[in-house]
Amino acid sequence: MTLRTHHSPQASRLSQPSRATRAVRMKRRLVLGMLAALLAWVPVHRWLVLRLDLNPWKFGGLAMYAAPAPKIGIGFYSTTGDGVLAPLEIPSRAEDQPLFLDFFARRRHAGMLVRPDALAARIFALDPSLQDLAIVITRRSLDAETARVVARRRGYRYRRDGG
């Protein structure tokens, strides 16, 4: 003899979570996922700031609360016959200002991801006798190990012939 158990439809409905309960669970998962993504982003952002010289105030990082806004300087140099870098005077022209300002703004935010190639091309166009060009970008930022503001320099070399 076998016993048969009969489940009523009402008992079946009671054992399943309601729509409201499922919605709460889904929202909880979503919030926890977003919190996990935020916690994972903090060290990734820190690494990007250190490695690529990104602005710690940009890209949703929390480093802005511990670092001053970075300052950028730029120097232009030509190479003399004996290989020494000599400062190069760039004429200040109103039509070139947007190019330089755009470069400074993008470099301040994206760090080493922005190269001064367009500036070099414009300088070569301004001075047809120039054969070699060095662009040195100085960025003042907070050093994580010493907690002091330090100047980091990055140089770019260009030749008129593209070498």
ABEGO torsion letter per residue (X at the ends): XBBBBBBBAAAAAAABBBAAAAAAAAAAAAAAAAAAAAAAAAAAAAAAAAAAGBBAABGGBAAAAABBBBBBBBBBBBBBAAGBBBBBBBBBBAAAAAAAAAAAAAAAAAEAABBAAAAAAAAAAABAABABBBBBBBBBBBBAAAGBBBBBBBBBBBBAAGX
